[in-house]
Amino acid sequence: MTELQDEAIRLGQHFLYAHCLAGLTKQQVLATISESFLFPKSLSKNLEALRVCLTETMFKAGPQTGFLVVLEQLPNTQKFDKEARETLLDVFRDAADYWAEKKVPFRVFYSFV
């Protein structure tokens, strides 16, 4: 992980890291991500709010040089199963597509438990 952080710094990009293992539900995983990324607490409510923050809100904040995102140890629980993980990752894929249209790097690395 430190190599990725060092690379983000070298490239002058934002490094966003969340260790998600403690989350047992979608709400808990979203709360972990929003807290770790220093996003508003309201993001822990739903995936659409996260998508908007990763795209439109960051775009409105001014010129961006790029993003390197790490989602470590996404859980596999009864209330956060494979389908929930894929839905969450779709939000990050959508964000990557959004930033690609603006020619801004948005790379996501993730791991599962």
Secondary structure, DSSP 8 states (H G I E B T S, - for coil): -HHHHHHHHHHT-EEEEEE-TT--SHHHHHHHHHHHTT--GGGGG-HHHHHHIIIIIHHHT-----EEEEEEEE--BTTB-HHHHHHHHHHHHHHHHHHHHTT--EEEEEEE-
